[in-house]
Amino acid sequence: MKVIIADDSKIMREHLTGMLSNYKEIEIIGEAQDSIQAISTIRRLKPDVVILDIRLPGHGNGIDVLQSVKQEKPSPIVIMFTNYPFPQYRKKCMEAGAEYFFDKSSESHEMIRTLEELLKEFQVSGSRQAEPTGGSAGQNRLKESG
């Protein structure tokens, strides 16, 4: 499963890369530190999953990146991973097409479990567009499956 991490914090990108390096089936194919780089990297590398922060410098923010990449077909599964877990952001992300929304400060383990579940679904379906089912991270799903 190919993953791109888009976060303004180099420390967070390195932390996530380190955590995900334990999974041989997960390949970090790119990173981005701002919104412009995020959009171009996602379009060029066509990941299966994007881990996306709301706060990104550049022209726009993570929600703008989300709206842009969800116009691509096929679009990647997007996991919003943010320090801004406010209901209005959750709602905006849902409306823009994000599949998941996690708070960095309290839900990093749930986000990793979600990636594990997605990995299983990708392995079973063999598809870049595995349909997320929710699993143990169901409360963080922004859309109902099926």
N, C-alpha and C positions, 0 to 999 in steps of 0.2 A: 504494500500500500504506500503510495507516494504522498508525502506531506510537505507543505510549506508552512513556515512559521513567520508571521508578520507581527512584530512587536517593536516599539520604539526603544525598549530596554535591551541592551546587549546582554546584560546579566540574565534576564529572563529568557532570551533566545538560547543562550548557552545552557541554562538550567534545563529547559525543555528538551533540547538536543541531547543532553546527557541522560535524562530520564528515558527518552525514547530509544536511545542507542542500545538499550537492553533487549529490544525486540528486533530480531534479525529480519522479520518480515516488514518492518516499517523503515522506509527509506526517506530521510530528510533530503529532499531534492533542491531546496532553496530556502532562503531567509530574506526578509525585507525589514527595513527600519523606518520607512516612511510610506505614505499612501501612494505616491507615484511609483516607487520601486515595487510595492506590493502588487499593484495592478499589472505592471509590465511583467513581473516574475510569474504571476499566476497565469497570465495569458500565454506566455512563452513556454512554460514548463508543464502546464496542464496537470496539476496534482489531482489526486483523488480526494484529499482532505486539506483544508486550510484552517490553521489555528490563528485567529485574528483578534488583535486587541482593538478596542474602540479608539483609544488615544494614539493617533499616529500623526506626526508632523507632515507637512507638505500641503498640497492643494486638496484639502478635505480631511476626512478622518476615516476610522475603520468602518463606519456605517456607509460612507460613500464608496469605499472599496467593495464592501459587501454588495451594494446595489449594482455596481459596475460588473463584478464577476458573475453575478447571478443572471446577467443578460447573456452570458456565453452559453453555448450548447455544445456538449453537455457541460453543466456547471459542477464545480466541486461541492462536496459536503463542507459546510462552514461551521466551525465551532468558535463562537465568540468567547474569549477568555480575557476578563477585564477586572480592573479595580473599581469600576463604576457599575455596580450591579443594581442600579436603580430601576424601578418598574417602567419608567418612561423609556429607558434605553432598551430594556428587554422587549417592550412592545414595538419599538422602532425596528429592532433587529428581526423580530418575527415578521413584521410587515415587509421587510426588505429581503426575506428569504433565508435567514440563518436557521440551521437545523437545531443547534444547541447553544446554550448561554450559561457560562460558569463564572463565578466569582473567584478571582485569583487568590484572595486571602483565605478562603475557607473551602473551596471545592476543587482543588487541584487533583486530589485522589479520584473524585468522581469523573473528572475530565479524562484522566488516564484510563479508568474503567470503560468509559465510553469509547475511547480509541481501541481498547482491547476488543470490545464487542463489535465495533465496525470492522476491525481486522478479521474477525471470525466470519462476518457476513461477506466480506470481500473474498475470503478464501473459499467459501461455499459457492458463491455465485460466480466467482471468477470475473466479476464485472467491476468496472470503474464506477458504475453508478449503483452500487449496492443500496438498497432502500433501508435506512435506519429503522430499527424496530423499537428503540427506546431502552429496553432492558432495565438494568438497575439504575440507569441515569434518566429514567422516564420523566421525573419531575423537572429535569433541565431541558427536555425536548420542547421545542418551540412549536412544532407542528405535530398533529396526530398522524400516525402511520396509516397507510392503506387508504 
